């Protein structure tokens, strides 16, 4: 209805009745709207807009008043008594000129009085596609049908062409404007003047309108109401079919005690049926065994109880869940009401409540070992929990079958109670489990001796449950994996992955110890074993930390690494789960003092792992600079205590600090006050001076200095300067940032090099001289010749050869290259900061290089006495090299080797000059040499941990109180190791009954 400026809203009179078309309401105009009609289908709503026109704005005079708003119109809608249900198709709007917002479920559109019938709201007339228009026309005459044949937009108005069919129908064009209401005109302008002298008037608003509904009864009487009826759900109850408090897939939901209130202004229909249904969603699927209807003739404001019960089937899961994922899905039970004859859904009826879909039984994650040895008798356990409100099991009132099935698809384990028909499957059926209770279940089995070492085995644990309607499903199979139990369905499962480890035994002749864990890739372990056994021809031991959860030897009952002093220890650094205590790496188990003593004694320790483990390695190695004996042991007898620093330096030097020691000592001297200084200042000055002079005297060892005022040898002493001996700079703890290639049959060239380089330096030197003596060919050197080594203290025992074979020429080159790398590294550390004047005694400077000393000692060349003119390091080396060449080779061969050495020396000097420093230049040279050796493109990321966190020089001064903090940090680290070990020991005691 279009109202003019400030004009009263016009009355709208329409009559409703069911159309002959299914699901359609026929709206016919009455009185001043006689001759109009609308057909409103189930996807549409008719908006009757009877708003009055807005008043105009006030004039532009001073403080001019605003024009008034248009008054509301009046909607008078008539229904026949039998057609009251059709009122849900009408929206009477006497206040706003708008398009109504349809309910999402009903997908209705609004129909404005100006003949806009649309499927979507908030769309201008000229934007409407043609298919959105329905039969709607107003013209003189009668016709059975009219339709839109064209829509054209001009500036204003929009032209809509209607085509009418019928004998008296007259085709024509009807003009509509875009706005259905017109704003009132503005007030006349007023001249400026005092606000208290000139009266201001606003344009008047249109008179108020009204909206009402008239119902024509069958007996000829009528009743008028302010608005139509609106039914809304107040509340309802939802329960599961077996009433155990669990909404489980496969059972029925029951909805009862539905309460409905009429919040409208007129009674609901007396004769029409309004059916209540459950809205279908992902889980509930409605079932209608008997229709449920809303009571009729519900008075405004009245709340009634709907008789009957609605049902819905909870659908089974449509997708599979991963291991250990319990079903816990949230959903809504939503009600809807439908006028059956009209087929239209009541828009405001819906009531909803949330539910949880789950199963009445839950399986707690099993407790198991992820690494077992062949022959072990193992007990795994798990827990079954009843989360419902009723007992479950065969003997319960519900009589539902439930239980767990454990199966071994790889046939690796022998179950204790397995049947002949299912030797690798066992089932534990539940007899009865009360609500809120849980029951532990365990299974004992033995790891078969036929299992392959360092292979994977898998167990699958499933919780099986019969259908809620078990009686009707006995004839059909619910589980294809378990045909012997066709009426049981798997509702949750866990996969248990285990590594089959070999039984550890100590071989005193083994050259290598490999320390692995349950998540070290098995192919990688086999690659390392094949290389050491088949290509190097050496023996090895393997210790799996995941078997016992610690590094304690089951043979000697002490730290496993201590049994391999002077040998090669290879540690894999990949992370692995440590029962329920989170992730661990090998660095969480390495005792710093054990590692330090072993490295000090010449044991080669190599770490293989991915780059992401490097950060943990560096953090762990940072504690190596400050080491002391373990709390349960006494300090080393080699500790030196003197009255001053000079005496201490001489005593440490004279006792042969250049040799490998088996202990890390703590030295010290008393600080003495002087006339010019005393107290803390003197103690700090002595500590700083000690760091400087110890660095000059001992270029390779590492010391930590601390001034302790609590220890005094006399009343006049300000304290005691403590000198903690740390891990030497040249100690071999190496980290390779490249893991083995798990997809290949052979390990990369670089890993071959690193494995060879992890052999003790003395052994590799013996192998080098044996290669020289045997006159090795391109075909290689026999293992019998290669490993014919002398009985040296550092080697402890003779090398055990697995079988006679040839060591390839490439591996021989790797041996030579690894020796050169270690010697060059020692030179670079020794010569990186040479003081002036050099405080080291000239003839003894070579003794400060322990690897070089070993190299010439093994060559069987007697050390000649050097004259005073041969005091420096280079003349000593040249003299030693000449002796080796003259005694080990023919004159022609010696001459040829000297020429090669001289040529190579020139190349090295040029490289050092280009690099700008000795240390960097030597490092670059060796990286290039290693890169040339690697032919398969594998990485050469490789570094020594003791040098990765260098301090200023080789001596570091700690602030006051720092040693106590470092000791507390170290003791906390050891305490954590011991706690983990105790936990692992108890867990293994519970789960391993024999082995």
DAFENDA-V150197 format. One record per backbone hydrogen bond with DSSP energy under -1.0 kcal/mol. CO is the residue of the C=O (numbers start at 1). NH is the residue of the N-H. If there is no record, write none. Layout:
# DAFENDA-V150197
CO,NH / CO,NH
This chain:
# DAFENDA-V150197
3,182 / 4,7 / 7,53 / 12,76 / 13,30 / 14,78 / 15,28 / 17,26 / 21,24 / 24,19 / 25,40 / 26,17 / 27,38 / 28,15 / 30,33 / 31,34 / 33,36 / 36,29 / 38,27 / 40,25 / 41,44 / 46,91 / 48,93 / 50,73 / 54,6 / 57,187 / 61,64 / 68,55 / 71,52 / 74,12 / 75,212 / 76,14 / 77,214 / 78,16 / 79,216 / 80,83 / 83,86 / 84,87 / 85,88 / 86,89 / 87,90 / 89,46 / 91,48 / 93,50 / 96,98 / 103,107 / 109,45 / 110,118 / 111,47 / 112,115 / 116,112 / 124,127 / 125,128 / 129,132 / 130,133 / 145,165 / 147,163 / 150,161 / 152,159 / 158,176 / 159,152 / 160,174 / 161,149 / 161,150 / 162,172 / 163,147 / 172,162 / 174,160 / 176,158 / 194,197 / 194,198 / 203,68 / 207,9 / 210,75 / 212,77 / 213,225 / 214,79 / 215,223 / 216,81 / 217,220 / 221,217 / 223,215 / 225,213 / 228,265 / 230,263 / 232,261 / 235,259 / 237,256 / 239,254 / 244,389 / 246,248 / 247,358 / 248,251 / 251,314 / 252,241 / 253,312 / 254,239 / 255,310 / 256,237 / 258,306 / 259,234 / 259,235 / 260,304 / 261,232 / 262,301 / 269,297 / 273,340 / 274,294 / 275,338 / 277,336 / 283,315 / 284,281 / 285,313 / 292,276 / 298,268 / 299,302 / 302,262 / 304,260 / 310,255 / 311,287 / 312,253 / 313,285 / 314,250 / 322,325 / 329,357 / 331,355 / 333,353 / 334,279 / 336,277 / 337,346 / 338,275 / 339,343 / 344,339 / 349,233 / 351,335 / 353,333 / 355,331 / 357,329 / 360,387 / 362,385 / 367,381 / 370,499 / 372,501 / 373,376 / 376,447 / 377,993 / 377,994 / 378,445 / 380,443 / 381,367 / 382,441 / 383,364 / 384,439 / 385,362 / 386,436 / 392,433 / 393,396 / 401,466 / 402,430 / 403,464 / 404,428 / 405,462 / 406,426 / 407,460 / 408,411 / 412,448 / 414,446 / 422,425 / 424,408 / 426,406 / 428,404 / 430,394 / 431,395 / 433,392 / 434,437 / 437,386 / 439,384 / 441,382 / 443,380 / 444,416 / 445,378 / 446,414 / 447,375 / 448,451 / 455,500 / 457,498 / 459,496 / 460,407 / 461,494 / 462,405 / 463,491 / 464,403 / 465,489 / 470,473 / 473,476 / 482,485 / 485,488 / 486,478 / 489,465 / 492,463 / 493,324 / 494,461 / 496,459 / 498,457 / 499,372 / 500,454 / 501,374 / 507,510 / 509,800 / 511,568 / 512,541 / 513,570 / 514,543 / 515,572 / 516,545 / 517,520 / 521,525 / 522,526 / 523,527 / 524,528 / 525,529 / 526,530 / 527,531 / 528,532 / 529,533 / 530,534 / 531,535 / 531,536 / 532,538 / 537,802 / 539,511 / 539,512 / 541,514 / 543,516 / 544,547 / 545,549 / 551,560 / 553,557 / 558,553 / 561,564 / 564,567 / 567,604 / 568,513 / 569,606 / 570,515 / 571,608 / 576,584 / 578,581 / 582,578 / 584,576 / 585,588 / 586,589 / 591,595 / 592,596 / 593,597 / 594,598 / 595,599 / 596,600 / 597,601 / 598,603 / 599,602 / 604,569 / 605,734 / 606,571 / 607,736 / 608,573 / 610,613 / 611,614 / 613,617 / 614,618 / 615,619 / 616,620 / 617,621 / 618,622 / 620,623 / 621,624 / 624,727 / 630,633 / 636,639 / 640,668 / 642,670 / 644,648 / 645,649 / 646,650 / 647,651 / 648,652 / 649,653 / 650,654 / 651,655 / 653,656 / 656,659 / 665,725 / 667,723 / 668,642 / 669,721 / 677,674 / 679,683 / 680,684 / 681,685 / 682,686 / 683,687 / 684,688 / 685,689 / 686,690 / 687,691 / 688,692 / 689,693 / 690,694 / 691,695 / 692,696 / 693,697 / 694,698 / 700,729 / 702,726 / 703,956 / 704,724 / 705,958 / 706,722 / 708,720 / 719,671 / 720,708 / 721,669 / 722,706 / 723,667 / 724,704 / 728,731 / 731,733 / 732,605 / 733,945 / 734,607 / 735,943 / 736,609 / 741,744 / 748,752 / 749,753 / 750,754 / 751,755 / 752,756 / 753,757 / 754,758 / 756,759 / 760,764 / 761,765 / 762,766 / 763,767 / 764,768 / 765,769 / 766,770 / 767,771 / 768,772 / 769,773 / 770,774 / 771,776 / 777,780 / 780,777 / 781,807 / 782,786 / 783,787 / 785,788 / 787,789 / 790,792 / 792,796 / 795,797 / 805,783 / 807,781 / 808,812 / 809,813 / 810,814 / 811,815 / 812,816 / 813,817 / 814,818 / 815,819 / 816,820 / 817,821 / 818,822 / 819,823 / 820,824 / 821,825 / 822,826 / 823,827 / 824,828 / 825,829 / 826,830 / 827,831 / 842,845 / 845,848 / 846,849 / 849,853 / 850,854 / 851,855 / 852,856 / 853,857 / 854,858 / 857,860 / 867,870 / 872,876 / 873,877 / 874,878 / 875,879 / 876,880 / 877,881 / 878,882 / 879,883 / 880,884 / 881,885 / 882,886 / 883,887 / 884,888 / 885,889 / 890,894 / 891,895 / 892,896 / 893,897 / 894,898 / 895,899 / 896,900 / 897,901 / 898,902 / 899,903 / 900,904 / 901,905 / 902,906 / 903,907 / 904,908 / 905,909 / 906,910 / 907,911 / 908,912 / 909,913 / 910,914 / 911,915 / 912,916 / 917,921 / 918,922 / 919,923 / 920,924 / 921,925 / 922,926 / 923,927 / 924,928 / 925,929 / 926,930 / 927,931 / 928,932 / 929,933 / 930,934 / 941,737 / 943,735 / 945,948 / 954,703 / 956,705 / 959,962 / 961,965 / 962,966 / 963,967 / 964,968 / 965,969 / 966,970 / 967,971 / 968,972 / 969,973 / 970,974 / 971,975 / 972,976 / 973,977 / 974,978 / 975,979 / 976,980 / 977,981 / 978,982 / 979,983 / 980,984 / 981,985 / 982,986 / 983,987 / 984,988 / 985,989 / 986,990 / 987,991 / 988,992 / 991,379 / 994,377
